[in-house]
Amino acid sequence: MNYLLVRHKVADFSKWKAAYDAHSPARQKAGLTEKHLLRNTDHQNEVILLFEAKDLPKAKEFAASADLRETMQGAGVVDKPDIYFLG
């Protein structure tokens, strides 16, 4: 099984979470299933996400998409996300 791991900081977790939830259909279309949504215990606006990736090429396309980049900006992501594909 392959996984996608994302780490980034957000300006406001509540605002980010609402945008993240609204973007769920795009993740589903890319074959991603959320396994964990974690927050740094010392810095609550740092978010780590782990997804199961059923289709690695689709997951990579999603991660590189303008749609995801624009959604992250609108949701208040304040740093460059770290994105890892794991197998």
Backbone torsions as a table, in degrees:
resi	resn	phi	psi	omega
1	MET	NA	144.2	177.3
2	ASN	-105.5	154.4	-178.9
3	TYR	-134.1	156.4	172.5
4	LEU	-120.5	125.7	178.5
5	LEU	-115.8	129.9	179.7
6	VAL	-128.0	135.1	175.1
7	ARG	-130.9	130.0	175.5
8	HIS	-158.5	165.0	176.6
9	LYS	-104.8	147.5	180.0
10	VAL	-125.6	154.3	179.6
11	ALA	-71.9	-40.0	-176.2
12	ASP	-146.0	113.2	-174.7
13	PHE	-59.2	-43.1	-177.7
14	SER	-60.9	-44.7	178.0
15	LYS	-64.1	-45.4	179.5
16	TRP	-59.8	-44.4	-176.1
17	LYS	-62.3	-39.5	178.7
18	ALA	-63.0	-43.3	178.8
19	ALA	-68.1	-39.5	178.2
20	TYR	-60.8	-46.4	179.8
21	ASP	-62.4	-40.2	-179.7
22	ALA	-66.7	-23.2	-178.0
23	HIS	-89.4	3.9	-177.5
24	SER	-53.6	-42.9	-179.7
25	PRO	-58.3	-34.9	178.6
26	ALA	-67.1	-39.5	177.7
27	ARG	-66.2	-41.9	179.2
28	GLN	-62.3	-41.8	178.8
29	LYS	-61.5	-32.7	179.1
30	ALA	-81.9	0.8	178.3
31	GLY	79.0	23.8	-179.0
32	LEU	-100.0	135.0	176.5
33	THR	-120.8	120.6	179.8
34	GLU	-65.4	128.8	175.7
35	LYS	-106.1	-40.1	-179.9
36	HIS	-147.0	137.6	168.9
37	LEU	-123.3	111.8	-174.1
38	LEU	-121.7	152.4	175.2
39	ARG	-122.3	141.7	177.0
40	ASN	-63.2	128.7	-177.2
41	THR	-68.0	-24.8	179.0
42	ASP	-91.9	-23.6	-178.3
43	HIS	-136.1	88.6	-171.2
44	GLN	-60.9	-15.4	178.5
45	ASN	-96.2	12.7	170.9
46	GLU	-102.1	123.6	-171.9
47	VAL	-116.8	138.0	174.7
48	ILE	-125.8	129.4	-177.7
49	LEU	-122.9	138.2	174.8
50	LEU	-124.1	125.0	179.1
51	PHE	-120.0	144.3	167.0
52	GLU	-81.7	132.4	-178.4
53	ALA	-112.0	107.0	-178.3
54	LYS	-72.8	-29.8	-177.4
55	ASP	-132.3	99.5	-173.5
56	LEU	-59.5	-44.2	177.4
57	PRO	-59.9	-39.6	177.4
58	LYS	-65.5	-40.1	179.4
59	ALA	-63.7	-41.5	179.1
60	LYS	-66.6	-39.8	177.5
61	GLU	-62.3	-44.1	178.3
62	PHE	-60.6	-47.0	-176.9
63	ALA	-63.5	-28.4	-179.0
64	ALA	-94.4	-0.2	-171.7
65	SER	-74.1	149.0	174.1
66	ALA	-63.9	-34.7	179.3
67	ASP	-58.7	-47.0	179.8
68	LEU	-65.3	-43.6	179.7
69	ARG	-59.3	-46.1	179.8
70	GLU	-66.5	-38.9	178.6
71	THR	-64.4	-43.5	178.7
72	MET	-62.4	-43.5	179.4
73	GLN	-61.8	-45.3	179.9
74	GLY	-65.7	-28.0	-178.8
75	ALA	-83.0	-10.7	177.3
76	GLY	97.6	24.3	173.5
77	VAL	-67.8	128.1	-171.2
78	VAL	-110.6	2.5	174.9
79	ASP	-139.5	175.1	178.1
80	LYS	-75.0	121.4	-179.7
81	PRO	-64.2	143.6	169.3
82	ASP	-93.2	125.2	-176.9
83	ILE	-126.1	126.8	-178.7
84	TYR	-129.4	137.8	171.4
85	PHE	-105.2	125.2	-173.3
86	LEU	-121.7	147.8	179.5
87	GLY	-135.5	NA	NA
